[in-house]
Amino acid sequence: MKKLIGLLVICFAFSLSALAQHEEHAGGGGKPEVGGHQNIPKHGPAKVTAPHATEENRHFDDKPGHPNAPHVHSGKEWVGHDTGPNDPHYHLDHPWEHGHFPGSIGRGHIWHLGGGGPSRFWFGGFYFSVAPYDFGYCDGWLWDSDDIVIYDDPDHIGWYLAYNVRLGTYVHVMYIGA
């Protein structure tokens, strides 16, 4: 029995050692700030209280190595979601004209893209389209294989936010049916 316990202790020690080495070499000793399953936001952005002025050709690459698209820092700060409810780029005359998305949203619900492109894409039998203003922000998305998470948009009525797990970027999307 003592040999069995000793063997288990040795196996456990080697496992911890291997895990520590793996974490050490994961890109400079820590997790990346943008993208990856470890950075999926716990919740969507907060409602904007002090809107940033809307501007054409806005840049989002706030740090070296960050994407020039709306993105989320370490699963917390939603960079670029700061224009508030009066942003004309996301105004809809008929919000929710196709109804509300009946699927699950938030961090615990990862959806696998099944095909399409920005104007019409799908997953799990649900169809969406990207806001025309955001088309350029999803040019690196893999429409037939990326994982995304859907969040409510607290400022732009009729829109959701689709967070791309691989890239750490997000765009405004509209539910267009099942």
C-alpha positions as CSV (number, residue, x, y, z in Angstrom):
1,M,0.0,0.0,0.0
2,K,2.9,2.3,0.8
3,K,4.4,1.8,-2.6
4,L,1.1,2.6,-4.3
5,I,0.8,5.9,-2.3
6,G,4.4,6.7,-3.0
7,L,3.8,6.1,-6.7
8,L,0.7,8.4,-6.7
9,V,2.7,11.2,-5.0
10,I,5.5,10.9,-7.6
11,C,3.0,11.0,-10.5
12,F,1.2,14.0,-9.0
13,A,4.6,15.9,-8.6
14,F,5.5,15.2,-12.2
15,S,2.1,16.4,-13.3
16,L,2.4,19.7,-11.5
17,S,5.9,20.2,-12.9
18,A,4.7,19.6,-16.5
19,L,1.8,21.9,-16.0
20,A,4.0,24.7,-14.6
21,Q,6.4,24.4,-17.6
22,H,3.5,24.5,-20.0
23,E,2.2,27.8,-18.5
24,E,5.7,29.3,-18.5
25,H,6.0,28.9,-22.2
26,A,2.6,30.0,-23.2
27,G,3.8,33.3,-24.8
28,G,5.9,35.1,-22.3
29,G,4.8,33.5,-19.2
30,G,1.1,34.6,-19.2
31,K,-2.0,34.4,-21.2
32,P,-2.6,36.6,-24.3
33,E,-4.6,39.7,-23.7
34,V,-6.8,39.4,-26.8
35,G,-8.5,36.2,-28.0
36,G,-8.5,32.6,-26.9
37,H,-10.9,30.6,-24.8
38,Q,-9.4,31.9,-21.5
39,N,-10.4,35.4,-22.5
40,I,-14.1,34.9,-23.3
41,P,-15.9,37.8,-21.6
42,K,-18.0,36.9,-18.6
43,H,-20.6,39.3,-19.7
44,G,-21.3,41.9,-22.5
45,P,-20.3,45.5,-22.2
46,A,-21.9,47.9,-19.7
47,K,-24.3,50.5,-21.0
48,V,-22.4,53.6,-22.1
49,T,-22.9,56.6,-19.8
50,A,-20.4,59.1,-21.5
51,P,-20.5,58.4,-25.3
52,H,-17.4,58.8,-27.5
53,A,-18.1,60.8,-30.6
54,T,-18.7,58.7,-33.7
55,E,-16.1,59.0,-36.3
56,E,-15.4,57.5,-39.7
57,N,-12.3,55.3,-40.1
58,R,-11.8,54.9,-36.4
59,H,-8.7,52.9,-35.3
60,F,-8.9,50.3,-32.5
61,D,-5.3,49.0,-32.4
62,D,-4.7,50.7,-29.0
63,K,-1.6,48.7,-28.2
64,P,1.1,47.0,-30.3
65,G,-0.1,43.6,-31.6
66,H,-3.8,44.4,-31.0
67,P,-6.3,44.2,-33.9
68,N,-7.6,47.2,-35.7
69,A,-11.1,46.1,-34.9
70,P,-13.4,46.3,-31.9
71,H,-12.0,43.8,-29.4
72,V,-12.0,42.8,-25.7
73,H,-9.0,43.1,-23.4
74,S,-8.5,40.1,-21.2
75,G,-12.2,39.3,-21.2
76,K,-13.1,42.6,-19.5
77,E,-12.8,45.9,-21.4
78,W,-14.8,46.1,-24.6
79,V,-12.6,48.4,-26.7
80,G,-14.7,50.3,-29.2
81,H,-18.1,49.9,-27.6
82,D,-18.3,53.5,-26.4
83,T,-20.5,55.5,-28.8
84,G,-23.7,55.1,-26.9
85,P,-27.3,54.6,-28.1
86,N,-27.3,57.5,-30.6
87,D,-24.7,56.1,-32.9
88,P,-26.2,56.5,-36.4
89,H,-24.3,53.4,-37.7
90,Y,-26.5,51.1,-35.6
91,H,-29.8,52.9,-35.9
92,L,-32.7,50.6,-37.0
93,D,-36.1,51.8,-38.1
94,H,-37.6,48.4,-37.1
95,P,-35.6,46.9,-34.3
96,W,-36.2,43.1,-33.7
97,E,-38.2,42.9,-37.0
98,H,-37.2,39.2,-37.2
99,G,-37.7,38.6,-33.4
100,H,-35.3,38.0,-30.6
101,F,-32.6,35.4,-30.8
102,P,-34.1,32.3,-29.0
103,G,-30.8,30.6,-28.4
104,S,-28.5,30.9,-25.4
105,I,-26.2,33.8,-25.0
106,G,-23.2,34.6,-22.9
107,R,-19.9,33.1,-21.9
108,G,-21.2,29.6,-21.3
109,H,-22.7,29.3,-24.7
110,I,-20.1,28.9,-27.5
111,W,-21.5,28.6,-31.1
112,H,-19.6,27.1,-34.0
113,L,-20.0,29.0,-37.3
114,G,-21.5,26.9,-40.0
115,G,-21.0,29.0,-43.1
116,G,-21.9,32.1,-45.0
117,G,-20.3,35.5,-44.7
118,P,-20.9,39.0,-43.2
119,S,-24.3,39.6,-44.9
120,R,-25.7,36.2,-43.8
121,F,-24.1,33.6,-41.6
122,W,-25.4,30.7,-39.5
123,F,-24.9,28.4,-36.7
124,G,-27.1,25.9,-34.9
125,G,-30.0,26.5,-37.3
126,F,-30.0,30.3,-36.5
127,Y,-29.2,33.0,-39.1
128,F,-27.6,36.4,-38.5
129,S,-26.1,39.3,-40.5
130,V,-23.3,41.7,-39.5
131,A,-24.0,45.4,-39.3
132,P,-22.9,47.0,-42.6
133,Y,-20.6,49.4,-40.8
134,D,-18.8,46.5,-39.1
135,F,-18.1,44.4,-42.3
136,G,-14.5,45.5,-42.4
137,Y,-14.0,44.4,-38.8
138,C,-14.7,40.7,-39.5
139,D,-12.6,40.2,-42.6
140,G,-10.4,37.7,-40.8
141,W,-13.3,35.6,-39.5
142,L,-13.5,31.9,-40.7
143,W,-17.2,31.7,-41.5
144,D,-17.2,27.9,-41.5
145,S,-15.2,27.1,-38.5
146,D,-14.7,29.9,-35.9
147,D,-16.3,29.8,-32.5
148,I,-18.4,32.8,-31.4
149,V,-20.3,33.9,-28.3
150,I,-23.4,36.1,-28.6
151,Y,-24.0,38.9,-26.1
152,D,-26.8,41.5,-25.7
153,D,-25.9,45.0,-26.8
154,P,-27.2,47.3,-24.1
155,D,-26.9,50.5,-26.2
156,H,-28.0,49.6,-29.8
157,I,-31.6,48.3,-29.8
158,G,-32.1,45.4,-32.3
159,W,-28.4,44.4,-32.3
160,Y,-26.4,41.7,-30.6
161,L,-22.6,41.5,-30.3
162,A,-20.8,38.4,-31.7
163,Y,-17.5,37.8,-30.1
164,N,-15.0,35.8,-32.1
165,V,-13.2,33.5,-29.6
166,R,-10.1,32.9,-31.9
167,L,-9.5,36.6,-32.6
168,G,-10.9,38.3,-29.6
169,T,-12.8,40.7,-31.8
170,Y,-16.5,41.4,-32.0
171,V,-19.1,42.9,-34.4
172,H,-22.7,44.0,-34.2
173,V,-25.0,41.4,-35.5
174,M,-28.8,41.2,-36.2
175,Y,-30.8,38.0,-35.7
176,I,-32.6,37.3,-39.0
177,G,-34.4,34.0,-38.2
178,A,-34.2,30.3,-37.8
